């Protein structure tokens, strides 16, 4: 009965999306409708082909979407880093924008493609996949509903495709980290509600009385991102057959809402979710318990309470009321304490196992990621202080800060999680090559250092050049002067991106060969009790 209902739903979706495609008023909307149509057709055919067979017994953990997820995480990482490296060189060599491409290869279209590919495709798929793995292992229970798990997983991948094609075809809201147009926002909201229900349902059927701290971080990421996404993307479509929409908020209210979202997307998507990763995979790889479980709980609640208030520090010296930006600054500075408490907790988890840093490149990668977490959570509050912000705002220093966190913290902890998961998901004795992991580690680390340090240098130089005045009080440097002065550092940044990308490609090859060539373990990983 359930299969027949699914056939009806997928059939209706195929008809609806085909109708929307026929009425589309712009190319981006047409492509989005066709993606929806193809997705519905594939789902219809898949359901039809698997009707009537014996139902798969629901025993053990549900690892099928996790296996696909770790592969796609590695794939999206390489894609995102490739686009990022390309646009880094576009800023140094504008000829790479390619006039013959009629705008489709412009920096303005590729930049949101890069940020979304790294944050939402690479990072988001990594979070989705690891949360599926962690919640099952720490709860001793299978995912709450198999069909919902597949819907959430593939629904999120469709979101990525809709967003990416929209950017290239000019469909964007023009809001930092929230470029999705209205039809993508609506679809992602449906998927995200399903994700929340799936995660909560799994926790409710757990066999362990205690909810492990990693699940608290994952849950806070899911709940808070849902709230931020809905409020920040309140908009009215110009037409139900077109991609454009009009924001409900305007002016300073829109700016405040946007950076309430923007900063907390960093706080809960790129911090809380990945802390869930840290609190599971670091102890597992180190084979040591969390240094202080009490500190992890304090870390969680302090982060939850403080982070949500820090967004206004992005709007210093703007039309935003001064008290609001000052409040954001105060909460940002207070965030130093819980952030560093979490960093210390992660690092001290290696107590009694520090020798593994010499022999295990995976734990080395995880430890460096925690170090970058500590560094970026020191730098962020420092940059929120008004005296510092007056120099750093609108400069490349901010770009260096963001990438030291995104590549150093988010990237490295995700790489470590992938190296942990692949052998276990495919029942292998270990990774194909630890030497390749070491190469990846050093290439990624040197790449981040080159990238971030070049942006720190050019950002501070840029800020000083902008504020330099002569004896009469006139500005000494034109905008073009600052652009010319930054050129050498832009080249260094591109080289850093090449190194980081090369490391990711080596990782992808190593993981692929782990699946293909690494010897099988004698016994499979213990499954959860039958449901």
C-alpha positions as a Python dict, from the first residue, in 0.01 Angstrom:
ca = {
    (1, 'X'): (0, 0, 0),
    (2, 'X'): (281, 238, 94),
    (3, 'X'): (458, 174, -239),
    (4, 'X'): (142, 258, -435),
    (5, 'X'): (105, 581, -242),
    (6, 'X'): (466, 672, -322),
    (7, 'X'): (404, 605, -691),
    (8, 'X'): (107, 842, -685),
    (9, 'X'): (308, 1114, -507),
    (10, 'X'): (608, 1085, -740),
    (11, 'X'): (380, 1078, -1043),
    (12, 'X'): (199, 1393, -932),
    (13, 'X'): (533, 1564, -862),
    (14, 'X'): (655, 1475, -1210),
    (15, 'X'): (340, 1621, -1367),
    (16, 'X'): (357, 1934, -1150),
    (17, 'X'): (724, 2004, -1221),
    (18, 'X'): (670, 1947, -1593),
    (19, 'X'): (387, 2201, -1586),
    (20, 'X'): (608, 2448, -1397),
    (21, 'X'): (881, 2399, -1657),
    (22, 'X'): (635, 2474, -1937),
    (23, 'X'): (532, 2800, -1767),
    (24, 'X'): (882, 2908, -1657),
    (25, 'X'): (960, 3277, -1709),
    (26, 'X'): (1338, 3251, -1680),
    (27, 'X'): (1609, 2996, -1750),
    (28, 'X'): (1705, 2936, -1386),
    (29, 'X'): (1348, 2844, -1294),
    (30, 'X'): (1318, 2621, -1603),
    (31, 'X'): (1632, 2428, -1511),
    (32, 'X'): (1512, 2395, -1150),
    (33, 'X'): (1177, 2257, -1266),
    (34, 'X'): (1353, 2008, -1496),
    (35, 'X'): (1573, 1893, -1206),
    (36, 'X'): (1257, 1840, -1003),
    (37, 'X'): (1098, 1648, -1292),
    (38, 'X'): (1399, 1420, -1340),
    (39, 'X'): (1422, 1357, -965),
    (40, 'X'): (1053, 1260, -949),
    (41, 'X'): (1089, 1030, -1253),
    (42, 'X'): (1395, 856, -1107),
    (43, 'X'): (1217, 809, -773),
    (44, 'X'): (907, 674, -954),
    (45, 'X'): (1111, 422, -1156),
    (46, 'X'): (1313, 314, -852),
    (47, 'X'): (996, 256, -649),
    (48, 'X'): (833, 67, -937),
    (49, 'X'): (1133, -164, -982),
    (50, 'X'): (1145, -253, -613),
    (51, 'X'): (774, -321, -566),
    (52, 'X'): (661, -668, -474),
    (53, 'X'): (998, -789, -346),
    (54, 'X'): (1067, -917, 1),
    (55, 'X'): (1105, -623, 237),
    (56, 'X'): (1457, -573, 365),
    (57, 'X'): (1473, -683, 730),
    (58, 'X'): (1531, -379, 949),
    (59, 'X'): (1817, -517, 1155),
    (60, 'X'): (2142, -348, 1236),
    (61, 'X'): (2234, 10, 1160),
    (62, 'X'): (2119, 189, 847),
    (63, 'X'): (2452, 263, 678),
    (64, 'X'): (2355, 275, 310),
    (65, 'X'): (2292, 654, 296),
    (66, 'X'): (2604, 706, 507),
    (67, 'X'): (2819, 522, 251),
    (68, 'X'): (2684, 735, -31),
    (69, 'X'): (2714, 1043, 188),
    (70, 'X'): (3085, 1005, 263),
    (71, 'X'): (3156, 960, -108),
    (72, 'X'): (2957, 1272, -196),
    (73, 'X'): (3122, 1468, 86),
    (74, 'X'): (3464, 1399, -65),
    (75, 'X'): (3333, 1479, -415),
    (76, 'X'): (3171, 1809, -315),
    (77, 'X'): (3487, 1903, -129),
    (78, 'X'): (3701, 1867, -441),
    (79, 'X'): (3445, 2060, -648),
    (80, 'X'): (3419, 2342, -393),
    (81, 'X'): (3796, 2374, -352),
    (82, 'X'): (3845, 2370, -730),
    (83, 'X'): (3601, 2657, -784),
    (84, 'X'): (3752, 2845, -490),
    (85, 'X'): (4103, 2813, -630),
    (86, 'X'): (3982, 2930, -970),
    (87, 'X'): (3815, 3244, -837),
    (88, 'X'): (4122, 3319, -622),
    (89, 'X'): (4326, 3338, -942),
    (90, 'X'): (4047, 3540, -1108),
    (91, 'X'): (4105, 3814, -851),
    (92, 'X'): (4477, 3814, -935),
    (93, 'X'): (4430, 3772, -1311),
    (94, 'X'): (4095, 3920, -1426),
    (95, 'X'): (4145, 3770, -1773),
    (96, 'X'): (4033, 3438, -1622),
    (97, 'X'): (3677, 3571, -1607),
    (98, 'X'): (3667, 3482, -1980),
    (99, 'X'): (3466, 3733, -2182),
    (100, 'X'): (3369, 3459, -2430),
    (101, 'X'): (3170, 3282, -2154),
    (102, 'X'): (2914, 3567, -2163),
    (103, 'X'): (2915, 3611, -1786),
    (104, 'X'): (2870, 3248, -1682),
    (105, 'X'): (3234, 3224, -1568),
    (106, 'X'): (3238, 3560, -1392),
    (107, 'X'): (3362, 3590, -1034),
    (108, 'X'): (3019, 3722, -932),
    (109, 'X'): (2850, 3393, -1029),
    (110, 'X'): (3127, 3156, -927),
    (111, 'X'): (3187, 3305, -582),
    (112, 'X'): (2847, 3203, -434),
    (113, 'X'): (2889, 2869, -612),
    (114, 'X'): (3218, 2822, -425),
    (115, 'X'): (3089, 2927, -83),
    (116, 'X'): (2776, 2712, -111),
    (117, 'X'): (2973, 2415, -246),
    (118, 'X'): (3215, 2424, 47),
    (119, 'X'): (2971, 2520, 324),
    (120, 'X'): (2647, 2351, 224),
    (121, 'X'): (2756, 2074, -16),
    (122, 'X'): (3086, 1961, 143),
    (123, 'X'): (3018, 2072, 500),
    (124, 'X'): (2643, 2011, 498),
    (125, 'X'): (2663, 1664, 347),
    (126, 'X'): (2942, 1584, 593),
    (127, 'X'): (2726, 1695, 886),
    (128, 'X'): (2422, 1506, 759),
    (129, 'X'): (2622, 1189, 704),
    (130, 'X'): (2818, 1193, 1029),
    (131, 'X'): (2506, 1276, 1230),
    (132, 'X'): (2337, 966, 1084),
    (133, 'X'): (2639, 759, 1190),
    (134, 'X'): (2691, 911, 1534),
    (135, 'X'): (2327, 911, 1649),
    (136, 'X'): (2292, 541, 1566),
    (137, 'X'): (2617, 435, 1736),
    (138, 'X'): (2563, 642, 2050),
    (139, 'X'): (2194, 546, 2079),
    (140, 'X'): (2225, 176, 1999),
    (141, 'X'): (1932, 216, 1761),
    (142, 'X'): (1864, 220, 1389),
    (143, 'X'): (1755, 546, 1224),
    (144, 'X'): (1392, 608, 1309),
    (145, 'X'): (1251, 567, 958),
    (146, 'X'): (1434, 432, 652),
    (147, 'X'): (1216, 610, 397),
    (148, 'X'): (1250, 944, 575),
    (149, 'X'): (1627, 899, 597),
    (150, 'X'): (1649, 850, 220),
    (151, 'X'): (1419, 1147, 159),
    (152, 'X'): (1632, 1374, 379),
    (153, 'X'): (1955, 1260, 219),
    (154, 'X'): (1851, 1286, -146),
    (155, 'X'): (1634, 1591, -80),
    (156, 'X'): (1941, 1773, 49),
    (157, 'X'): (2143, 1675, -259),
    (158, 'X'): (1863, 1811, -481),
    (159, 'X'): (1885, 2137, -283),
    (160, 'X'): (2255, 2159, -372),
    (161, 'X'): (2183, 2107, -743),
    (162, 'X'): (1899, 2363, -744),
    (163, 'X'): (2118, 2623, -574),
    (164, 'X'): (2424, 2562, -794),
    (165, 'X'): (2237, 2584, -1124),
    (166, 'X'): (2055, 2892, -1000),
    (167, 'X'): (2379, 3076, -920),
    (168, 'X'): (2528, 3007, -1261),
    (169, 'X'): (2208, 3126, -1428),
    (170, 'X'): (2181, 3442, -1218),
    (171, 'X'): (1914, 3340, -964),
    (172, 'X'): (2029, 3468, -627),
    (173, 'X'): (1891, 3675, -339),
    (174, 'X'): (2228, 3849, -307),
    (175, 'X'): (2248, 3771, 68),
    (176, 'X'): (2569, 3632, 216),
    (177, 'X'): (2542, 3255, 277),
    (178, 'X'): (2169, 3284, 196),
    (179, 'X'): (2178, 3320, -181),
    (180, 'X'): (1915, 3047, -239),
    (181, 'X'): (1609, 3183, -416),
    (182, 'X'): (1259, 3125, -281),
    (183, 'X'): (1187, 2789, -447),
    (184, 'X'): (1511, 2642, -306),
    (185, 'X'): (1431, 2789, 37),
    (186, 'X'): (1087, 2626, 39),
    (187, 'X'): (1224, 2287, -63),
    (188, 'X'): (1509, 2302, 191),
    (189, 'X'): (1260, 2386, 468),
    (190, 'X'): (1064, 2068, 393),
    (191, 'X'): (1382, 1859, 389),
    (192, 'X'): (1509, 2017, 711),
    (193, 'X'): (1185, 1947, 899),
    (194, 'X'): (1222, 1585, 790),
    (195, 'X'): (1582, 1588, 918),
    (196, 'X'): (1470, 1718, 1257),
    (197, 'X'): (1196, 1455, 1287),
    (198, 'X'): (1438, 1178, 1187),
    (199, 'X'): (1701, 1284, 1440),
    (200, 'X'): (1451, 1329, 1723),
    (201, 'X'): (1279, 1002, 1639),
    (202, 'X'): (1608, 814, 1656),
    (203, 'X'): (1694, 970, 1993),
    (204, 'X'): (1349, 880, 2128),
    (205, 'X'): (1392, 511, 2040),
    (206, 'X'): (1748, 495, 2178),
    (207, 'X'): (1852, 201, 2394),
    (208, 'X'): (2108, 405, 2586),
    (209, 'X'): (1958, 605, 2877),
    (210, 'X'): (2203, 891, 2827),
    (211, 'X'): (2212, 1123, 2523),
    (212, 'X'): (2579, 1161, 2433),
    (213, 'X'): (2704, 1521, 2411),
    (214, 'X'): (2779, 1500, 2036),
    (215, 'X'): (2407, 1451, 1975),
    (216, 'X'): (2329, 1768, 2171),
    (217, 'X'): (2556, 1966, 1941),
    (218, 'X'): (2404, 1806, 1630),
    (219, 'X'): (2052, 1874, 1758),
    (220, 'X'): (2128, 2239, 1835),
    (221, 'X'): (2266, 2277, 1483),
    (222, 'X'): (1951, 2130, 1328),
    (223, 'X'): (1703, 2329, 1539),
    (224, 'X'): (1878, 2666, 1523),
    (225, 'X'): (1952, 2652, 1151),
    (226, 'X'): (1582, 2581, 1090),
    (227, 'X'): (1484, 2895, 1281),
    (228, 'X'): (1751, 3111, 1115),
    (229, 'X'): (1669, 2984, 767),
    (230, 'X'): (1296, 3050, 792),
    (231, 'X'): (1319, 3402, 938),
    (232, 'X'): (1603, 3529, 719),
    (233, 'X'): (1446, 3400, 398),
    (234, 'X'): (1098, 3544, 441),
    (235, 'X'): (1022, 3667, 92),
    (236, 'X'): (738, 3706, -156),
    (237, 'X'): (784, 3549, -501),
    (238, 'X'): (732, 3791, -787),
    (239, 'X'): (570, 3499, -969),
    (240, 'X'): (516, 3133, -893),
    (241, 'X'): (665, 3066, -1237),
    (242, 'X'): (983, 3271, -1193),
    (243, 'X'): (1292, 3264, -976),
    (244, 'X'): (1283, 3621, -842),
    (245, 'X'): (1141, 3724, -506),
    (246, 'X'): (1112, 4035, -289),
    (247, 'X'): (1241, 4035, 69),
    (248, 'X'): (993, 4107, 348),
    (249, 'X'): (1255, 4307, 539),
    (250, 'X'): (1432, 4614, 403),
    (251, 'X'): (1706, 4856, 498),
    (252, 'X'): (1868, 4825, 837),
    (253, 'X'): (1608, 4565, 946),
    (254, 'X'): (1713, 4344, 656),
    (255, 'X'): (2081, 4394, 741),
    (256, 'X'): (2021, 4307, 1106),
    (257, 'X'): (1822, 3995, 1016),
    (258, 'X'): (2080, 3891, 758),
    (259, 'X'): (2374, 3909, 998),
    (260, 'X'): (2175, 3753, 1280),
    (261, 'X'): (2147, 3467, 1031),
    (262, 'X'): (2496, 3502, 882),
    (263, 'X'): (2688, 3495, 1208),
    (264, 'X'): (2477, 3217, 1355),
    (265, 'X'): (2512, 3014, 1038),
    (266, 'X'): (2881, 3021, 1130),
    (267, 'X'): (2795, 2960, 1495),
    (268, 'X'): (2560, 2666, 1452),
    (269, 'X'): (2627, 2524, 1105),
    (270, 'X'): (3006, 2564, 1100),
    (271, 'X'): (3069, 2543, 1475),
    (272, 'X'): (2805, 2350, 1674),
    (273, 'X'): (2757, 2080, 1409),
    (274, 'X'): (3130, 2025, 1368),
    (275, 'X'): (3179, 2020, 1746),
    (276, 'X'): (2944, 1722, 1740),
    (277, 'X'): (3191, 1566, 1497),
    (278, 'X'): (3483, 1652, 1724),
    (279, 'X'): (3326, 1508, 2038),
    (280, 'X'): (3269, 1173, 1868),
    (281, 'X'): (3553, 1117, 1621),
    (282, 'X'): (3846, 1257, 1822),
    (283, 'X'): (3788, 1024, 2122),
    (284, 'X'): (3725, 730, 1887),
    (285, 'X'): (4040, 788, 1681),
    (286, 'X'): (4251, 859, 1993),
    (287, 'X'): (4093, 561, 2172),
    (288, 'X'): (4057, 779, 2479),
    (289, 'X'): (3746, 913, 2658),
    (290, 'X'): (3655, 1280, 2639),
    (291, 'X'): (3890, 1464, 2876),
    (292, 'X'): (3610, 1625, 3078),
    (293, 'X'): (3250, 1535, 3009),
    (294, 'X'): (3136, 1804, 3254),
    (295, 'X'): (3332, 2064, 3055),
    (296, 'X'): (3166, 1946, 2733),
    (297, 'X'): (2822, 2012, 2886),
    (298, 'X'): (2930, 2358, 3006),
    (299, 'X'): (3076, 2421, 2659),
    (300, 'X'): (2744, 2329, 2499),
    (301, 'X'): (2514, 2545, 2710),
    (302, 'X'): (2747, 2846, 2714),
    (303, 'X'): (2780, 2831, 2336),
    (304, 'X'): (2405, 2798, 2286),
    (305, 'X'): (2326, 3097, 2507),
    (306, 'X'): (2600, 3333, 2387),
    (307, 'X'): (2640, 3272, 2013),
    (308, 'X'): (2292, 3379, 1910),
    (309, 'X'): (2353, 3738, 2031),
    (310, 'X'): (2683, 3807, 1855),
    (311, 'X'): (2561, 3883, 1499),
    (312, 'X'): (2548, 4267, 1521),
    (313, 'X'): (2928, 4289, 1540),
    (314, 'X'): (2925, 4249, 1160),
    (315, 'X'): (2755, 4588, 1137),
    (316, 'X'): (2989, 4819, 1329),
    (317, 'X'): (2992, 5178, 1197),
    (318, 'X'): (2674, 5134, 992),
    (319, 'X'): (2316, 5260, 1026),
    (320, 'X'): (2255, 4996, 1294),
    (321, 'X'): (2202, 5156, 1639),
    (322, 'X'): (2530, 5175, 1827),
    (323, 'X'): (2392, 4991, 2132),
    (324, 'X'): (2304, 4690, 1914),
    (325, 'X'): (2650, 4654, 1760),
    (326, 'X'): (2811, 4711, 2102),
    (327, 'X'): (2593, 4434, 2249),
    (328, 'X'): (2710, 4205, 1969),
    (329, 'X'): (3071, 4295, 2048),
    (330, 'X'): (3028, 4219, 2419),
    (331, 'X'): (2878, 3876, 2357),
    (332, 'X'): (3148, 3803, 2098),
    (333, 'X'): (3424, 3874, 2349),
    (334, 'X'): (3252, 3659, 2613),
    (335, 'X'): (3248, 3374, 2357),
    (336, 'X'): (3624, 3343, 2400),
    (337, 'X'): (3574, 3146, 2720),
    (338, 'X'): (3342, 2861, 2612),
    (339, 'X'): (3515, 2835, 2273),
    (340, 'X'): (3855, 2786, 2429),
    (341, 'X'): (3707, 2555, 2689),
    (342, 'X'): (3592, 2332, 2404),
    (343, 'X'): (3930, 2355, 2233),
    (344, 'X'): (4114, 2256, 2552),
    (345, 'X'): (3870, 1970, 2607),
    (346, 'X'): (3934, 1841, 2256),
    (347, 'X'): (4312, 1866, 2281),
    (348, 'X'): (4333, 1718, 2631),
    (349, 'X'): (4133, 1417, 2514),
    (350, 'X'): (4469, 1297, 2380),
    (351, 'X'): (4608, 1279, 2736),
    (352, 'X'): (4792, 950, 2756),
    (353, 'X'): (4792, 912, 2378),
    (354, 'X'): (5015, 1197, 2259),
    (355, 'X'): (5249, 946, 2096),
    (356, 'X'): (4977, 886, 1835),
    (357, 'X'): (5063, 1226, 1683),
    (358, 'X'): (5387, 1070, 1554),
    (359, 'X'): (5232, 754, 1416),
    (360, 'X'): (4874, 843, 1318),
    (361, 'X'): (4830, 1118, 1055),
    (362, 'X'): (4451, 1105, 1098),
    (363, 'X'): (4464, 1208, 1465),
    (364, 'X'): (4727, 1465, 1368),
    (365, 'X'): (4478, 1615, 1124),
    (366, 'X'): (4206, 1623, 1390),
    (367, 'X'): (4437, 1791, 1644),
    (368, 'X'): (4538, 2059, 1393),
    (369, 'X'): (4169, 2120, 1319),
    (370, 'X'): (4107, 2180, 1690),
    (371, 'X'): (4402, 2420, 1691),
    (372, 'X'): (4249, 2615, 1404),
    (373, 'X'): (3918, 2616, 1592),
    (374, 'X'): (4090, 2779, 1886),
    (375, 'X'): (4273, 3028, 1665),
    (376, 'X'): (3966, 3134, 1468),
    (377, 'X'): (3754, 3163, 1784),
    (378, 'X'): (4021, 3393, 1929),
    (379, 'X'): (4053, 3599, 1612),
    (380, 'X'): (3676, 3642, 1563),
    (381, 'X'): (3607, 3805, 1901),
    (382, 'X'): (3921, 4016, 1861),
    (383, 'X'): (3797, 4143, 1524),
    (384, 'X'): (3458, 4225, 1678),
    (385, 'X'): (3620, 4485, 1907),
    (386, 'X'): (3540, 4822, 1752),
    (387, 'X'): (3896, 4956, 1756),
    (388, 'X'): (4020, 4648, 1568),
    (389, 'X'): (3714, 4635, 1344),
    (390, 'X'): (3775, 4990, 1224),
    (391, 'X'): (4092, 4857, 1059),
    (392, 'X'): (3977, 4510, 953),
    (393, 'X'): (3624, 4579, 826),
    (394, 'X'): (3573, 4536, 449),
    (395, 'X'): (3935, 4419, 408),
    (396, 'X'): (4085, 4084, 313),
    (397, 'X'): (4169, 4021, 679),
    (398, 'X'): (3809, 3902, 714),
    (399, 'X'): (3860, 3664, 421),
    (400, 'X'): (4170, 3520, 589),
    (401, 'X'): (3979, 3477, 915),
    (402, 'X'): (3689, 3297, 747),
    (403, 'X'): (3917, 3060, 557),
    (404, 'X'): (4138, 2974, 854),
    (405, 'X'): (3819, 2858, 1023),
    (406, 'X'): (3650, 2696, 723),
    (407, 'X'): (3956, 2521, 578),
    (408, 'X'): (4148, 2466, 901),
    (409, 'X'): (3868, 2377, 1142),
    (410, 'X'): (3576, 2255, 930),
    (411, 'X'): (3781, 2106, 649),
    (412, 'X'): (4039, 1923, 859),
    (413, 'X'): (3791, 1773, 1107),
    (414, 'X'): (3578, 1653, 814),
    (415, 'X'): (3882, 1498, 646),
    (416, 'X'): (3960, 1319, 972),
    (417, 'X'): (3602, 1193, 999),
    (418, 'X'): (3613, 1063, 640),
    (419, 'X'): (3940, 880, 706),
    (420, 'X'): (3779, 727, 1016),
    (421, 'X'): (3455, 624, 844),
    (422, 'X'): (3563, 471, 513),
    (423, 'X'): (3739, 160, 650),
    (424, 'X'): (3457, 95, 897),
    (425, 'X'): (3171, 144, 653),
    (426, 'X'): (3329, -95, 400),
    (427, 'X'): (3465, -335, 664),
    (428, 'X'): (3832, -280, 576),
    (429, 'X'): (4135, -339, 795),
    (430, 'X'): (4247, 20, 745),
    (431, 'X'): (4310, 294, 493),
    (432, 'X'): (4475, 217, 160),
    (433, 'X'): (4776, 441, 233),
    (434, 'X'): (4874, 627, 550),
    (435, 'X'): (5156, 791, 353),
    (436, 'X'): (4893, 959, 135),
    (437, 'X'): (4718, 1081, 450),
    (438, 'X'): (5047, 1239, 561),
    (439, 'X'): (5089, 1405, 222),
    (440, 'X'): (4734, 1534, 244),
    (441, 'X'): (4796, 1666, 594),
    (442, 'X'): (5106, 1865, 502),
    (443, 'X'): (4967, 1997, 173),
    (444, 'X'): (4647, 2111, 344),
    (445, 'X'): (4829, 2266, 640),
    (446, 'X'): (5080, 2456, 426),
    (447, 'X'): (4799, 2562, 192),
    (448, 'X'): (4595, 2706, 479),
    (449, 'X'): (4898, 2889, 622),
    (450, 'X'): (4978, 3046, 284),
    (451, 'X'): (4615, 3140, 226),
    (452, 'X'): (4540, 3286, 568),
    (453, 'X'): (4874, 3463, 622),
    (454, 'X'): (4862, 3627, 278),
    (455, 'X'): (4514, 3757, 353),
    (456, 'X'): (4618, 3882, 696),
    (457, 'X'): (4907, 4074, 541),
    (458, 'X'): (4705, 4221, 256),
    (459, 'X'): (4407, 4296, 483),
    (460, 'X'): (4609, 4494, 736),
    (461, 'X'): (4796, 4670, 454),
    (462, 'X'): (4467, 4751, 284),
    (463, 'X'): (4315, 4893, 602),
    (464, 'X'): (4619, 5111, 668),
    (465, 'X'): (4626, 5238, 308),
    (466, 'X'): (4257, 5330, 322),
    (467, 'X'): (4299, 5542, 632),
    (468, 'X'): (4630, 5709, 534),
    (469, 'X'): (4594, 6088, 494),
    (470, 'X'): (4837, 6367, 411),
    (471, 'X'): (4908, 6684, 611),
    (472, 'X'): (4597, 6850, 466),
    (473, 'X'): (4375, 6558, 564),
    (474, 'X'): (4326, 6421, 211),
    (475, 'X'): (4342, 6049, 137),
    (476, 'X'): (4684, 5948, 5),
    (477, 'X'): (4590, 5627, -178),
    (478, 'X'): (4322, 5568, -437),
    (479, 'X'): (4122, 5245, -444),
    (480, 'X'): (4321, 5135, -751),
    (481, 'X'): (4645, 5181, -553),
    (482, 'X'): (4527, 4934, -289),
    (483, 'X'): (4422, 4681, -554),
    (484, 'X'): (4764, 4699, -723),
    (485, 'X'): (4945, 4662, -390),
    (486, 'X'): (4752, 4343, -310),
    (487, 'X'): (4850, 4158, -628),
    (488, 'X'): (5150, 3960, -490),
    (489, 'X'): (4949, 3836, -192),
    (490, 'X'): (4662, 3735, -422),
    (491, 'X'): (4904, 3511, -612),
    (492, 'X'): (5026, 3358, -284),
    (493, 'X'): (4663, 3294, -187),
    (494, 'X'): (4604, 3114, -517),
    (495, 'X'): (4910, 2895, -458),
    (496, 'X'): (4777, 2809, -112),
    (497, 'X'): (4447, 2711, -270),
    (498, 'X'): (4626, 2485, -520),
    (499, 'X'): (4804, 2304, -236),
    (500, 'X'): (4481, 2256, -40),
    (501, 'X'): (4300, 2131, -352),
    (502, 'X'): (4585, 1891, -432),
    (503, 'X'): (4560, 1745, -84),
    (504, 'X'): (4185, 1694, -125),
    (505, 'X'): (4238, 1514, -458),
    (506, 'X'): (4494, 1285, -293),
    (507, 'X'): (4239, 1216, -18),
    (508, 'X'): (3968, 1131, -272),
    (509, 'X'): (4202, 886, -449),
    (510, 'X'): (4308, 730, -118),
    (511, 'X'): (3948, 683, -8),
    (512, 'X'): (3852, 534, -343),
    (513, 'X'): (4141, 288, -327),
    (514, 'X'): (4046, 203, 31),
    (515, 'X'): (3709, 83, -96),
    (516, 'X'): (3859, -95, -399),
    (517, 'X'): (4187, -242, -277),
    (518, 'X'): (4223, -237, 103),
    (519, 'X'): (4194, -588, 255),
    (520, 'X'): (3870, -686, 426),
    (521, 'X'): (3852, -713, 801),
    (522, 'X'): (3777, -1060, 935),
    (523, 'X'): (3461, -960, 1117),
    (524, 'X'): (3210, -690, 1031),
    (525, 'X'): (3142, -407, 1273),
    (526, 'X'): (2889, -514, 1534),
    (527, 'X'): (2536, -421, 1434),
    (528, 'X'): (2264, -278, 1650),
    (529, 'X'): (2011, -519, 1796),
    (530, 'X'): (1725, -613, 1565),
    (531, 'X'): (1427, -381, 1579),
}
